[in-house]
Amino acid sequence: MGFWTNIHGGSTHFPIALLFSSFFFDAAGYGLYKRTWSRDLHVAAFYTLLLGASASFVAVLSGLIISGWQFSGGGSLAKHHLFVWPAFGLIVALGVWRVIVRDTASRSVYGGYLAAALVATGLMHPCQGGTPSVGVDAEVSRKRHFHGTLSRFCLHCRGRERIYR
């Protein structure tokens, strides 16, 4: 399970970061629609969203493997899935919508798209359930996964004092 835990830990950050970036680019392009480079912002948003939606499949697959194929679970895993499944569905739906519509949507329809993207970014935020490490389990999970990874890959070069402060 260590391999899949590491894959899941690494792969979950790409969809989150790319979705946030896509939303930022699209919102900036939407707000600055009279500028000539507004289209460039939308193009950047389009590709970051597609990369994020694609990467989310790796995150979901690895998460299912480490949870023993539990789609709901209990405790902090249930809270995690309560937010992650809708976020996964939204990011994939937003990506599919962007591929189909491209840049033909009206400004008001695009505003609705931005509202849905904002909801998806909120669902993927770690405080909402983007990480199963909520409540009492947070410190245990952080020490086990984060510090374990740091110990294996970082301490030999950077030293314990620089890593754990």
Stockholm file with secondary structure:
# STOCKHOLM 1.0

chainA/1-165         MGFWTNIHGGSTHFPIALLFSSFFFDAAGYGLYKRTWSRDLHVAAFYTLLLGASASFVAVLSGLIISGWQFSGGGSLAKHHLFVWPAFGLIVALGVWRVIVRDTASRSVYGGYLAAALVATGLMHPCQGGTPSVGVDAEVSRKRHFHGTLSRFCLHCRGRERIYR
#=GR chainA/1-165 SS CHHHHHHHHHHTHHHHHHHHHHHHHHHHHHHTTTSTTHHHHHHHHHHHHHHHHHHHHHHHHHHHHHTTSCSSCSTHHHHHHHHHHHHHHHHHHHHHHHHHHTTCSCHHHHHHHHHHHHHHHHHHSGGGTTSSCCTTHHHHHIIIIIIHHHHHHTHHHHCHHHHCC
#=GC SS_cons         CHHHHHHHHHHTHHHHHHHHHHHHHHHHHHHTTTSTTHHHHHHHHHHHHHHHHHHHHHHHHHHHHHTTSCSSCSTHHHHHHHHHHHHHHHHHHHHHHHHHHTTCSCHHHHHHHHHHHHHHHHHHSGGGTTSSCCTTHHHHHIIIIIIHHHHHHTHHHHCHHHHCC
//
